[in-house]
Amino acid sequence: MSRRYFFTSESVTEGHPDKICDQISDTILDALLAQDPKSRVAAEVVVNTGLVLITGEITSKAQVNFIDLARQKIAEIGYTGAENGFSANSCAVLIAIDEQSPDIAQGVNTAHESREESSQEALDAIGAGDQGIMFGFACNETPELMPLPISLAHRISRKLAIVRKTGQLSYLRPDGKTQVTVLYENDRPVGIDTILISTQHTATIGDITDDAAILARIKEDLWALVVEPTFEDVEIKPDANTRFLVNPTGKFVIGGPQGDSGLTGRKIIVDTYGGYSRHGGGAFSGKDPTKVDRSAAYACRYVAKNIVAAGLADKCEVQLSYAIGVARPVSIMIETFGTGKVADSQLLELVNQHFELRPAGIIQEFNLRGLPGERGGRFYQDVAAYGHFGRTDLELPWEQIDKVAVLKEALAQPAAARA
């Protein structure tokens, strides 16, 4: 029996209040790591009308100006005028930061393996910064091996920001959301059911002052300049049955932190797979790579993507779990949802043999402490909006598929040789 269903994922623009917070948090992280790669950072940000609060726990030798960093990022996003109710130059920026707890630091500085088992391995030197579970996912629905709904939602959000920043649609404001509903048959995408865009805009557009006329103009412009270009290289396109919804309340003038408060880490599903895969619950932004909420989630994606890229499964989900202060994962799980070309147990064996999943190993493999300096002080802040995975616009180490040949070669060996 064929299975027919709809799946929906959403994205938000960089001007969304929660995303402002994520980007400021990761801008702070970049600045600290650029000066002191061993900085321990858990930077949290809250925004509201005219207010930015920077809080959290930071231990670092770096000297940075948190207020200037926040204002610079807010201006880059596009909040530069008082008409938005939130401006880089006029908002108040408050700082309330403590140092990392020494009880946590001791477990990260010297892992359980080094203390209890006298391990001499360098990669056993760093313990996980917290307990928890992390998931990574990949599937062959798109060239970047991401689920189609979240891939399309992010593409529309990014295009919305581009037409605003280039002046093509100068009446747009930074805040916005997108949502795409995809029709599936037999677990494969076959159509676009609904496209939803909610975007902040000016109260008038030129000499157009009537709300209905403004909405009609925005809808026409977004279809021509945002939606159609987004689908140019996508095999599955909108058709006559696709619903296109724009600002369903009628208008969206009051937005950003004036319209809603924002908080770091409140868009974890937008940051990952759009709800298509499970999530361990830990946010990414503002956290240095000893925090496995972030680094291990990147490692999970790397493992899953290489398995799918190697043709060993159509879908793959990887779960890792950690204990605070312990280097090696407590557990590893591989799930291919019946699409695996070999047994999941065999894939688990390959993962154990060919992927480094201790925090120090992940940091080394992806160069998670060196990258901010190599990219002109930017790295983490660039993934703080429009998703941490499947980014074709960025060279991200966890998106590489350099283990494909290794996995294929290992499978070609007799079982006794793999053991």
Solvent accessible surface area in square Angstrom, and as a share of the most:
residue,aa,sasa,rsa
1,M,242,1.08
2,S,81,0.52
3,R,140,0.51
4,R,149,0.54
5,Y,49,0.19
6,F,101,0.42
7,F,54,0.23
8,T,54,0.31
9,S,4,0.03
10,E,57,0.26
11,S,0,0.00
12,V,1,0.01
13,T,3,0.02
14,E,15,0.07
15,G,0,0.00
16,H,14,0.06
17,P,2,0.01
18,D,3,0.01
19,K,0,0.00
20,I,0,0.00
21,C,0,0.00
22,D,1,0.00
23,Q,10,0.05
24,I,0,0.00
25,S,0,0.00
26,D,0,0.00
27,T,12,0.07
28,I,0,0.00
29,L,0,0.00
30,D,0,0.00
31,A,20,0.16
32,L,3,0.02
33,L,2,0.01
34,A,51,0.40
35,Q,104,0.46
36,D,20,0.11
37,P,64,0.40
38,K,145,0.62
39,S,3,0.02
40,R,28,0.10
41,V,0,0.00
42,A,18,0.14
43,A,0,0.00
44,E,63,0.28
45,V,0,0.00
46,V,47,0.27
47,V,0,0.00
48,N,68,0.35
49,T,76,0.44
50,G,30,0.28
51,L,61,0.30
52,V,0,0.00
53,L,54,0.27
54,I,0,0.00
55,T,40,0.24
56,G,7,0.07
57,E,78,0.35
58,I,16,0.08
59,T,56,0.33
60,S,37,0.24
61,K,180,0.76
62,A,13,0.10
63,Q,152,0.67
64,V,35,0.20
65,N,82,0.42
66,F,40,0.17
67,I,65,0.33
68,D,64,0.33
69,L,29,0.14
70,A,0,0.00
71,R,68,0.25
72,Q,114,0.51
73,K,5,0.02
74,I,0,0.00
75,A,41,0.32
76,E,79,0.36
77,I,2,0.01
78,G,23,0.22
79,Y,0,0.00
80,T,80,0.46
81,G,17,0.17
82,A,84,0.65
83,E,122,0.55
84,N,6,0.03
85,G,21,0.20
86,F,2,0.01
87,S,8,0.05
88,A,2,0.02
89,N,126,0.65
90,S,87,0.56
91,C,3,0.02
92,A,49,0.38
93,V,15,0.09
94,L,95,0.47
95,I,72,0.37
96,A,55,0.43
97,I,47,0.24
98,D,99,0.51
99,E,124,0.56
100,Q,22,0.10
101,S,43,0.28
102,P,105,0.66
103,D,104,0.54
104,I,64,0.32
105,A,19,0.15
106,Q,118,0.52
107,G,8,0.08
108,V,0,0.00
109,N,85,0.43
110,T,56,0.33
111,A,0,0.00
112,H,68,0.30
113,E,4,0.02
114,S,32,0.21
115,R,119,0.43
116,E,111,0.50
117,E,105,0.47
118,S,81,0.52
119,S,29,0.19
120,Q,168,0.75
121,E,89,0.40
122,A,83,0.64
123,L,37,0.19
124,D,0,0.00
125,A,44,0.34
126,I,25,0.13
127,G,0,0.00
128,A,0,0.00
129,G,8,0.07
130,D,65,0.34
131,Q,124,0.55
132,G,24,0.23
133,I,76,0.38
134,M,5,0.02
135,F,20,0.08
136,G,0,0.00
137,F,3,0.01
138,A,0,0.00
139,C,0,0.00
140,N,57,0.29
141,E,22,0.10
142,T,13,0.08
143,P,135,0.85
144,E,24,0.11
145,L,23,0.11
146,M,4,0.02
147,P,0,0.00
148,L,10,0.05
149,P,0,0.00
150,I,0,0.00
151,S,11,0.07
152,L,1,0.00
153,A,0,0.00
154,H,14,0.06
155,R,74,0.27
156,I,0,0.00
157,S,0,0.00
158,R,65,0.24
159,K,53,0.23
160,L,5,0.02
161,A,6,0.05
162,I,81,0.41
163,V,0,0.00
164,R,32,0.12
165,K,104,0.44
166,T,91,0.53
167,G,43,0.41
168,Q,100,0.44
169,L,6,0.03
170,S,85,0.55
171,Y,16,0.06
172,L,4,0.02
173,R,55,0.20
174,P,4,0.03
175,D,11,0.06
176,G,0,0.00
177,K,82,0.35
178,T,1,0.01
179,Q,65,0.29
180,V,0,0.00
181,T,17,0.10
182,V,0,0.00
183,L,26,0.13
184,Y,0,0.00
185,E,67,0.30
186,N,91,0.47
187,D,54,0.28
188,R,103,0.38
189,P,16,0.10
190,V,70,0.40
191,G,12,0.12
192,I,7,0.03
193,D,39,0.20
194,T,11,0.07
195,I,0,0.00
196,L,37,0.18
197,I,0,0.00
198,S,24,0.16
199,T,1,0.01
200,Q,2,0.01
201,H,4,0.02
202,T,29,0.17
203,A,62,0.48
204,T,61,0.36
205,I,11,0.06
206,G,75,0.72
207,D,135,0.70
208,I,42,0.21
209,T,95,0.55
210,D,84,0.43
211,D,70,0.36
212,A,72,0.56
213,A,43,0.33
214,I,3,0.02
215,L,47,0.23
216,A,62,0.48
217,R,92,0.34
218,I,0,0.00
219,K,85,0.36
220,E,121,0.54
221,D,22,0.11
222,L,0,0.00
223,W,81,0.28
224,A,51,0.39
225,L,57,0.28
226,V,0,0.00
227,V,1,0.00
228,E,90,0.41
229,P,40,0.25
230,T,8,0.04
231,F,6,0.03
232,E,134,0.60
233,D,111,0.57
234,V,18,0.10
235,E,167,0.75
236,I,35,0.18
237,K,97,0.41
238,P,28,0.17
239,D,86,0.44
240,A,111,0.86
241,N,128,0.66
242,T,21,0.12
243,R,143,0.52
244,F,25,0.11
245,L,70,0.35
246,V,10,0.06
247,N,3,0.01
248,P,86,0.54
249,T,127,0.74
250,G,26,0.25
251,K,110,0.47
252,F,47,0.19
253,V,49,0.28
254,I,116,0.59
255,G,2,0.02
256,G,0,0.00
257,P,0,0.00
258,Q,76,0.34
259,G,47,0.45
260,D,83,0.43
261,S,41,0.26
262,G,1,0.01
263,L,69,0.35
264,T,10,0.06
265,G,19,0.18
266,R,113,0.41
267,K,29,0.12
268,I,40,0.20
269,I,70,0.36
270,V,3,0.02
271,D,2,0.01
272,T,6,0.04
273,Y,4,0.01
274,G,6,0.06
275,G,39,0.38
276,Y,40,0.15
277,S,13,0.08
278,R,127,0.46
279,H,48,0.21
280,G,26,0.25
281,G,49,0.47
282,G,17,0.16
283,A,18,0.14
284,F,6,0.03
285,S,4,0.03
286,G,0,0.00
287,K,34,0.14
288,D,1,0.00
289,P,1,0.01
290,T,0,0.00
291,K,25,0.11
292,V,1,0.00
293,D,27,0.14
294,R,1,0.00
295,S,0,0.00
296,A,0,0.00
297,A,4,0.03
298,Y,0,0.00
299,A,3,0.02
300,C,0,0.00
301,R,0,0.00
302,Y,9,0.03
303,V,0,0.00
304,A,0,0.00
305,K,19,0.08
306,N,0,0.00
307,I,1,0.01
308,V,8,0.05
309,A,34,0.26
310,A,8,0.06
311,G,43,0.42
312,L,13,0.07
313,A,2,0.01
314,D,44,0.23
315,K,26,0.11
316,C,0,0.00
317,E,2,0.01
318,V,0,0.00
319,Q,36,0.16
320,L,0,0.00
321,S,15,0.10
322,Y,7,0.03
323,A,34,0.27
324,I,80,0.41
325,G,3,0.03
326,V,33,0.19
327,A,0,0.00
328,R,95,0.35
329,P,30,0.19
330,V,98,0.56
331,S,49,0.32
332,I,37,0.19
333,M,57,0.25
334,I,13,0.07
335,E,52,0.23
336,T,3,0.02
337,F,95,0.39
338,G,81,0.78
339,T,32,0.18
340,G,28,0.27
341,K,120,0.51
342,V,40,0.23
343,A,59,0.45
344,D,45,0.24
345,S,82,0.53
346,Q,42,0.19
347,L,1,0.00
348,L,55,0.27
349,E,61,0.28
350,L,1,0.01
351,V,0,0.00
352,N,91,0.47
353,Q,79,0.35
354,H,53,0.24
355,F,15,0.06
356,E,55,0.24
357,L,10,0.05
358,R,29,0.11
359,P,0,0.00
360,A,12,0.09
361,G,2,0.02
362,I,1,0.01
363,I,12,0.06
364,Q,129,0.58
365,E,83,0.37
366,F,6,0.03
367,N,60,0.31
368,L,1,0.00
369,R,45,0.16
370,G,28,0.27
371,L,22,0.11
372,P,0,0.00
373,G,50,0.48
374,E,120,0.54
375,R,73,0.27
376,G,73,0.70
377,G,24,0.23
378,R,84,0.31
379,F,0,0.00
380,Y,0,0.00
381,Q,16,0.07
382,D,27,0.14
383,V,0,0.00
384,A,0,0.00
385,A,6,0.05
386,Y,20,0.07
387,G,1,0.01
388,H,0,0.00
389,F,5,0.02
390,G,12,0.12
391,R,21,0.08
392,T,110,0.64
393,D,65,0.34
394,L,31,0.15
395,E,140,0.63
396,L,1,0.00
397,P,28,0.17
398,W,0,0.00
399,E,16,0.07
400,Q,69,0.31
401,I,86,0.44
402,D,94,0.49
403,K,41,0.18
404,V,24,0.14
405,A,73,0.56
406,V,54,0.31
407,L,1,0.01
408,K,105,0.44
409,E,111,0.50
410,A,5,0.04
411,L,35,0.17
412,A,88,0.68
413,Q,72,0.32
414,P,98,0.61
415,A,68,0.53
416,A,92,0.71
417,A,63,0.49
418,R,30,0.11
419,A,109,0.85
